[in-house]
Amino acid sequence: MNRILLTGGSGLLGKALISKLIDSHYEVFCLTKSVQSSHSLGLDYIPIDLSTNWHKDDLPSNISAIIHLAQSRHFREFPQHSDDVFRVNIESTFKLLNFARETGVQKFVYASSGGVYQPGSLLNENAPLLPLQANLGFYAGSKMCSEILVQAYSNYFPITTLRPFFIYGKEQQRTMLIPRLFDSVKNNTPIVLNGENGITINPIHVSDASDALLCALSLEDSWTINIAGPELLSIRDICDCFGNYLGMEPKYSLTEHSSSDLVGDISVMKELLINPQGKLVDHLEDIEN
């Protein structure tokens, strides 16, 4: 299994994964919106924009495994860009699955989201998902739809569905949770907490997340696995950590609303993939940049 088709290679997780795949002697074909030249041996860019009506005939042949990380950049912009979310998050998943079945791909790895669960503490892979009647949002709905599509193909090749919880790392988009909280502390912007401390999460550094994904390529059976970090941190814990680093006192605005935690149980991840080691305090420079 040495020829990998990768989507989402320009994202935080994709960038970290590419270098690890190449170091592990995989040949990587990365789908990209625009024409790019590769300066790395073993890496080729394929100009395909998943938000358009692309065709599977444009994909390279003899692919051993597909890693589907791509998600629409407009996942928060519903309904203005619902067509983009549908094409990237759902339709492209369907096309890639069909391509995999027709061409004899041996492995399919799909990146879903921990956001498909009903919030709670220590959510294992069998925990209840968001009910359809809930206001789950178009993004979470698109991930749930793709999970259903992916599982329908599990008779043709092993499938690993990963559910990441709050990946963070260097050069992440500042609109994502962890860098957004950092910037709020740095800019003296009040952080809204539901209750005294806000929700508790277990974020994971991108280095651990990419190591886990690399290991997922070796799994022989189909699995659904949470990808999360070793620390349980409230929003207050996270912002206090940022404040200590910056030498600033975070500002908080407390509400009387209560919110359930969103903590992923990583027992299966530790058994089948890796035992994540990264702690938030050890990666503050990554988050700042």
C-alpha positions in Angstrom: 0.0 0.0 0.0 2.3 2.8 -1.2 0.2 5.1 -3.5 -2.0 7.4 -1.5 -4.7 9.8 -2.8 -5.1 12.6 -0.3 -7.7 15.4 -0.1 -7.5 18.3 2.2 -3.7 18.5 1.9 -3.6 22.3 2.3 -5.3 22.1 5.8 -3.7 21.9 9.2 -3.9 18.1 9.4 -3.1 17.5 5.7 0.1 19.5 5.8 1.4 17.6 8.8 0.4 14.3 7.3 2.0 14.8 3.9 5.5 15.1 5.3 5.0 12.0 7.5 3.6 10.0 4.5 6.7 10.9 2.4 9.0 10.1 5.3 7.3 6.7 5.5 8.0 6.1 1.8 4.5 6.5 0.5 3.8 8.1 -2.9 1.3 10.9 -2.3 -1.1 12.3 -4.8 -2.7 15.4 -3.3 -5.8 17.0 -4.8 -5.5 20.8 -4.9 -7.7 23.6 -6.2 -5.0 25.2 -8.3 -2.0 24.0 -10.2 1.0 23.6 -7.9 4.5 22.3 -8.4 6.0 19.8 -5.9 9.5 20.1 -4.7 9.3 16.9 -2.7 10.2 13.5 -4.1 7.1 11.3 -3.8 4.6 14.1 -3.8 2.4 15.0 -6.8 -0.4 17.6 -6.9 -3.5 16.9 -9.0 -5.5 20.1 -9.8 -9.0 19.2 -8.9 -11.4 21.5 -7.1 -13.9 19.4 -5.1 -16.4 22.2 -5.1 -16.8 21.9 -8.9 -18.3 19.2 -11.1 -15.0 17.2 -11.2 -14.8 13.8 -12.8 -13.2 10.6 -11.4 -11.4 10.0 -14.7 -9.1 12.9 -13.7 -7.8 10.9 -10.7 -4.5 8.9 -10.9 -4.5 5.2 -11.4 -3.3 2.3 -9.2 -4.2 4.0 -5.9 -3.7 1.8 -2.9 -5.5 4.0 -0.3 -7.6 7.2 -0.1 -7.4 9.6 2.8 -10.3 12.0 2.6 -9.7 15.0 4.9 -11.2 17.8 2.7 -14.0 19.9 4.1 -15.6 23.1 2.7 -13.9 26.3 3.7 -17.5 27.8 3.9 -18.8 25.3 6.5 -20.1 28.1 8.7 -21.8 30.0 5.9 -25.2 28.4 5.6 -27.3 28.8 3.5 -25.1 31.2 1.4 -22.6 28.5 0.5 -24.6 25.4 1.1 -23.8 24.2 -2.4 -20.1 24.3 -1.7 -20.5 22.4 1.6 -22.6 19.8 -0.2 -20.2 19.2 -3.0 -17.0 19.1 -0.9 -18.3 17.4 2.2 -20.9 14.9 0.7 -20.8 14.6 -3.1 -17.0 14.3 -3.2 -17.1 11.6 -0.6 -19.6 9.6 -2.8 -17.4 10.1 -5.9 -14.3 9.0 -4.1 -16.0 5.9 -2.7 -17.2 4.9 -6.1 -13.8 5.5 -7.6 -12.3 3.3 -4.8 -14.7 0.5 -5.4 -14.3 0.5 -9.2 -10.4 0.7 -9.1 -9.7 -1.8 -6.3 -8.5 0.6 -3.7 -7.5 -1.3 -0.6 -8.2 1.2 2.2 -10.3 4.3 2.8 -9.8 6.7 5.7 -12.5 9.4 6.2 -12.1 12.3 8.6 -15.5 13.1 10.2 -15.9 15.2 13.3 -16.4 14.7 17.1 -19.1 17.3 16.6 -21.5 14.5 15.4 -22.0 13.3 19.0 -24.6 14.6 21.4 -22.4 16.6 23.8 -21.3 14.9 26.9 -18.3 13.7 29.0 -16.2 10.8 27.8 -18.0 10.0 24.6 -17.0 6.6 23.2 -17.5 5.6 19.6 -20.9 4.1 20.5 -22.2 7.2 22.2 -25.5 8.7 20.8 -25.1 11.0 17.8 -26.9 14.2 17.4 -30.6 13.5 16.8 -32.0 14.5 13.4 -34.6 16.8 15.0 -32.0 18.8 16.8 -30.5 21.9 15.4 -27.4 20.1 14.4 -26.3 22.5 11.7 -25.4 21.9 8.1 -21.8 21.1 8.8 -22.4 18.4 11.3 -25.3 17.1 9.1 -22.9 16.9 6.2 -20.4 14.8 8.2 -23.2 12.5 9.4 -24.4 12.0 5.8 -20.9 11.1 4.7 -20.4 8.7 7.5 -23.5 6.9 6.3 -22.2 6.8 2.8 -18.8 5.6 3.9 -20.1 2.7 6.0 -22.2 1.5 3.0 -19.0 0.7 1.2 -17.4 -1.3 4.0 -18.1 -4.6 2.3 -15.7 -3.6 -0.5 -12.6 -2.4 1.4 -11.7 -1.6 5.1 -12.8 1.8 6.2 -11.5 3.9 9.1 -13.7 6.7 10.1 -11.9 9.2 12.4 -13.8 11.7 14.6 -11.3 14.4 15.6 -11.9 16.7 18.6 -10.5 20.2 18.3 -7.2 19.7 16.4 -4.8 22.6 16.9 -1.3 23.5 15.7 1.0 26.0 13.9 -0.5 28.3 11.3 -4.0 27.1 11.9 -6.8 29.4 10.7 -7.5 32.0 13.3 -11.2 31.4 13.2 -10.8 27.9 14.7 -11.5 27.5 18.4 -8.1 27.2 20.0 -6.4 30.1 18.1 -9.6 32.2 18.4 -9.5 31.8 22.2 -5.8 32.8 22.1 -6.5 35.9 20.1 -9.3 36.8 22.4 -7.0 36.8 25.4 -4.3 38.6 23.5 -6.7 41.3 22.3 -8.3 41.7 25.7 -11.6 40.5 24.3 -14.1 39.1 26.8 -14.5 35.3 26.6 -18.1 34.2 27.1 -18.3 31.2 29.5 -21.5 29.2 30.0 -21.3 28.7 33.8 -18.2 29.3 35.8 -15.7 27.5 33.6 -17.3 26.9 30.2 -17.4 23.5 28.5 -14.6 20.9 28.9 -12.9 19.5 25.9 -9.8 17.4 25.1 -8.0 19.1 22.2 -5.3 17.3 20.3 -2.1 18.7 18.8 -1.7 18.2 15.0 1.4 16.1 15.5 -0.4 13.5 17.5 -3.4 13.6 15.2 -1.3 13.1 12.1 0.6 10.2 13.8 -2.7 8.6 14.6 -3.9 8.9 11.0 -0.7 7.4 9.7 -1.2 4.4 11.9 -4.8 4.1 10.7 -3.5 3.1 7.2 -2.3 -0.2 8.7 -5.6 -1.2 10.2 -7.0 -4.3 8.4 -10.6 -4.1 9.6 -13.2 -1.2 9.5 -13.2 1.0 12.6 -14.6 4.3 13.9 -12.1 6.0 16.2 -12.1 9.2 18.2 -9.0 11.4 17.7 -8.5 13.5 20.8 -5.9 14.6 23.3 -4.8 13.4 26.8 -5.9 16.5 28.7 -9.4 17.5 29.9 -9.5 21.3 29.8 -12.3 23.7 30.4 -12.5 26.9 28.3 -11.3 28.8 31.4 -8.4 26.4 31.8 -7.3 27.0 28.2 -7.6 30.8 28.4 -5.9 31.0 31.8 -3.0 29.0 30.2 -2.9 31.6 27.4 -3.0 34.4 29.9 0.0 33.0 31.8 1.9 32.7 28.6 1.1 36.3 27.4 1.4 37.9 30.9 -2.2 39.0 30.7 -5.4 38.5 32.7 -8.1 37.0 30.5 -11.5 38.8 30.6 -14.5 36.6 31.1 -18.2 37.2 30.6 -20.2 34.6 32.5 -23.7 33.5 31.6 -26.2 31.4 33.5 -26.7 29.0 30.6 -25.3 25.5 31.0 -23.6 23.6 28.2 -22.6 20.0 28.1 -18.9 19.0 27.7 -17.5 17.6 24.5 -14.9 15.1 25.5 -13.8 12.2 23.4 -13.0 8.8 24.9 -9.6 7.9 23.5 -9.4 4.3 24.7 -9.7 2.8 21.2 -7.3 5.4 19.8 -4.7 4.3 22.4 -5.3 0.6 21.7 -5.2 0.7 17.9 -3.3 3.8 16.9 -1.2 5.9 19.4 -1.2 7.2 22.9 -1.3 11.0 22.4 1.3 12.9 24.4 1.0 16.6 23.4 -0.1 19.0 26.1 -1.4 22.5 25.4 1.2 24.2 27.5 4.0 22.6 25.4 2.6 24.1 22.1 1.8 27.7 22.9 4.3 29.0 20.4 2.5 27.0 17.7 -0.8 28.5 18.7 0.6 32.0 18.7 1.9 31.6 15.2 
